[in-house]
Amino acid sequence: MNLSEKMKQDWNRRAQHHARYWIATEDYRTEEVFARSGEATAQTILKRTENLSSPSWTVLDIGCGIGRVLKPLAPYFQKLVGVDVSSEMIDQSKLWLADHPHITTYATSGIDLQEFPNDYFDLVYSYVAFQHMPRPVFENYLTEINRVLKPERYFLFQLPLGNFSDPPLEDTIGIRAYPIPEIVDKLRRNGFTFDGNDLLPSKLSAHTHDFLFTQKIQHPSLAQEQGKISVEWIKFETCSQEFSPLDLHLYTTFAERSFSEGNNQEAIATLQSVVRHNPHHLSGWLHLANLLMETGQIEQALTTLQELTVLHPRYKEGHHTLHQLQTKLQISLGEQPRFRSLEKATV
Ligand SMILES: C[S@@+](CC[C@H](N)C(=O)[O-])C[C@H]1O[C@@H](n2cnc3c(N)ncnc32)[C@H](O)[C@@H]1O
C-alpha cells in the first residue's frame, strides 16, 4: 500500500463513520450547526481577500471534505472547485452541494493536482487539512499550488505553527506542527511570499486555526524541483489497519458523547468497530464491555469479555471484570457466588 492509498483508506473509513464529526469535531451534531461553522470559516476567507477578490475568480479548496466551506462561498465566486483524497467525502459533497451547480468536487490522488492546468486558479485555500498530511505530501502540494495558481494570485491556508511535531508517515490524521523558519523556507522555495505579520509569535500561539496569507511571486526554485521526493511511491511494507493515537482518542470521544446523549447503539457500534480494527486496544474492550453492561446487554458484554480474555490471556483487568460479571449473574440467579469483589460490576 502506498501513501496515497493509505490516506484514501483511512479518510474513507472516517467519512463512512460520521463525515461531519471527522470534519468539525465540535460542530457536527446537526446540519444547521455544521453549516454555521462553515459560514464562519468562509467569512474569514472573504475578509482576508477583501478588496482583492472578484466574483469572476476561480477558487480551489484542497481537502474540501463534504464542502462545509465551499457552500457558503458559493454566492461570491463564479466557479468553485473542491478536491479531497476521500471518495466517500466527495460522494457526500455531491449531496451537500446539490443546489450549487457552479461548485464541482473531485476525488484526487491526495498528493498532486494533476487534474488542473497551469495558471488556472485565482485563489487556493485549505482549512484543517494540511495539518493532517505527512510532511512530504504538504511539500508536494506547495509545488503543485504554485503551478495551478495564476501569477500573483493568492494562497490562503491554515497550519499549526510553533514547536515541531511530526507523527509517523503512515499516521494520516496526527497533527503536524511547523516551526516558523521551516514554513518560511518552504514557502520561499516554492515561490510564495507572505505577510510577515502573520508570523508574529504573539499572534500565533493561541491561533492554530488562523489562515496564513501568501501570494505566488515566482516558480519554485530549481533546487526545490531537483530535491523532490516522489511521495506517490512512499510505500509501507506491512501496513497495519490499526488506528493512530488521535484516531483512537477521537473515536472514544465520539462514543462517550453518543452515550451521554442517549445514542447507546451508536456508541456501542463505534467501540465495536474500534476493537475490531485494534484488537490490542485493551481499554477499548473494557470500555465496550462496560457500555454493554450499563445498557443491559449482558450476553454481549459476556461475549466481549470472553473474547478479550482469549485474545489477551495475561490481561488481569480483563479476567477480573469477566469474573465480576459472572459472579453478579450468579447472584442474580440465586446461585452461590464464587467471587466476592463486586463493587465495580454494573448490571
Ligand atoms: C478535518 S477535514 C476538513 C474538511 C474541510 N477542509 C473543512 O474545513 O470543512 C480534513 C479533510 O482533508 C482531507 N484530506 C486528508 N488528507 C488529504 C490529502 N492528502 N489530500 C486531499 N485531501 C485530504 C480529508 O479527507 C478530509 O476531508
The ligand as an SDF file (V2000), in Angstrom:
LIG
                    3D

 27 29  0  0  0  0  0  0  0  0999 V2000
  -10.8080   17.8360    9.0950 C   0  0  0  0  0  0  0  0  0  0  0  0
  -11.3580   17.6300    7.4430 S   0  0  0  0  0  0  0  0  0  0  0  0
  -11.6270   19.2980    6.9140 C   0  0  0  0  0  0  0  0  0  0  0  0
  -12.5330   19.4140    5.6970 C   0  0  0  0  0  0  0  0  0  0  0  0
  -12.7040   20.8350    5.1620 C   0  0  0  0  0  0  0  0  0  0  0  0
  -11.4410   21.4500    4.8540 N   0  0  0  0  0  0  0  0  0  0  0  0
  -13.4710   21.6980    6.1340 C   0  0  0  0  0  0  0  0  0  0  0  0
  -12.8610   22.5650    6.7880 O   0  0  0  0  0  0  0  0  0  0  0  0
  -14.6750   21.5310    6.2370 O   0  0  0  0  0  0  0  0  0  0  0  0
   -9.8810   17.1660    6.5880 C   0  0  0  0  0  0  0  0  0  0  0  0
  -10.1530   16.7770    5.1540 C   0  0  0  0  0  0  0  0  0  0  0  0
   -8.9070   16.6690    4.4670 O   0  0  0  0  0  0  0  0  0  0  0  0
   -8.9860   15.5520    3.6020 C   0  0  0  0  0  0  0  0  0  0  0  0
   -7.6220   15.1040    3.3170 N   0  0  0  0  0  0  0  0  0  0  0  0
   -6.7490   14.4820    4.1470 C   0  0  0  0  0  0  0  0  0  0  0  0
   -5.5830   14.2410    3.5200 N   0  0  0  0  0  0  0  0  0  0  0  0
   -5.7250   14.7340    2.2680 C   0  0  0  0  0  0  0  0  0  0  0  0
   -4.8640   14.8050    1.1380 C   0  0  0  0  0  0  0  0  0  0  0  0
   -3.6460   14.2990    1.1820 N   0  0  0  0  0  0  0  0  0  0  0  0
   -5.3280   15.4130    0.0160 N   0  0  0  0  0  0  0  0  0  0  0  0
   -6.5800   15.9110   -0.0300 C   0  0  0  0  0  0  0  0  0  0  0  0
   -7.4330   15.8480    0.9930 N   0  0  0  0  0  0  0  0  0  0  0  0
   -7.0180   15.2900    2.1270 C   0  0  0  0  0  0  0  0  0  0  0  0
   -9.8130   14.5460    4.3790 C   0  0  0  0  0  0  0  0  0  0  0  0
  -10.3600   13.5370    3.5540 O   0  0  0  0  0  0  0  0  0  0  0  0
  -10.8570   15.4460    4.9950 C   0  0  0  0  0  0  0  0  0  0  0  0
  -11.9690   15.5890    4.1700 O   0  0  0  0  0  0  0  0  0  0  0  0
  1  2  1  0
  2  3  1  0
  2 10  1  0
  3  4  1  0
  4  5  1  0
  5  6  1  0
  5  7  1  0
  7  8  2  0
  7  9  1  0
 10 11  1  0
 11 12  1  0
 11 26  1  0
 12 13  1  0
 13 14  1  0
 13 24  1  0
 14 15  1  0
 14 23  1  0
 15 16  2  0
 16 17  1  0
 17 18  1  0
 17 23  2  0
 18 19  1  0
 18 20  2  0
 20 21  1  0
 21 22  2  0
 22 23  1  0
 24 25  1  0
 24 26  1  0
 26 27  1  0
M  CHG  2   2   1   9  -1
M  END
$$$$
